[in-house]
Amino acid sequence: LSPMAGTDLDPVLRNLGVSTVVVTGVSVNVAITNLVMDAVNRGYQVVVPRDGVAGIPTDYAEAVLDNTIALLATLTTVDDLIEAWTR
């Protein structure tokens, strides 16, 4: 239920010198939340663009972002992330 659990993702990222992970996709209900927690627990900085993730129902996903993910990761938008990358 997380791309870091039982995979080589963490050692691959470390070997590449990655220190920040941008998390996108579905579902905030399970996979996004697990990935954020796994990445933070392994020492990564985590960024989540609010409009780059989804969950159901929408109100619940927004509540998870605001009340759980925001405590662990930097919340942003896709546009703000693109702007930061193009500077």
C-alpha positions, 0 to 999 in steps of 0.5 A, spaced: 500 500 500 506 504 499 511 504 494 516 504 499 514 498 502 517 492 500 521 495 494 527 498 492 525 505 492 528 507 498 535 505 496 535 507 489 533 514 491 538 514 496 543 512 491 541 518 486 542 523 492 535 524 492 533 528 499 526 531 497 520 526 494 514 529 491 508 525 492 502 525 487 497 520 485 491 516 488 489 515 493 489 520 499 485 515 503 491 509 503 497 510 498 498 517 499 498 517 506 502 511 507 507 514 502 508 520 505 509 517 512 514 512 510 518 517 506 518 522 512 520 516 517 526 515 512 528 522 513 526 525 506 523 532 505 516 531 502 512 535 498 505 534 496 501 538 491 494 538 493 491 538 486 496 532 484 492 527 489 485 525 489 481 521 494 474 519 496 470 522 498 473 529 496 471 532 503 475 526 507 481 527 502 481 534 503 481 533 511 486 528 511 491 533 507 489 539 512 489 535 518 494 529 517 499 530 511 500 538 512 503 536 519 508 531 515 509 534 508 509 541 505 503 542 501 503 546 495 499 546 488 502 543 481 503 550 478 507 553 484 511 547 484 512 548 476 514 555 478 519 553 483 522 548 478 523 553 473 526 559 477 
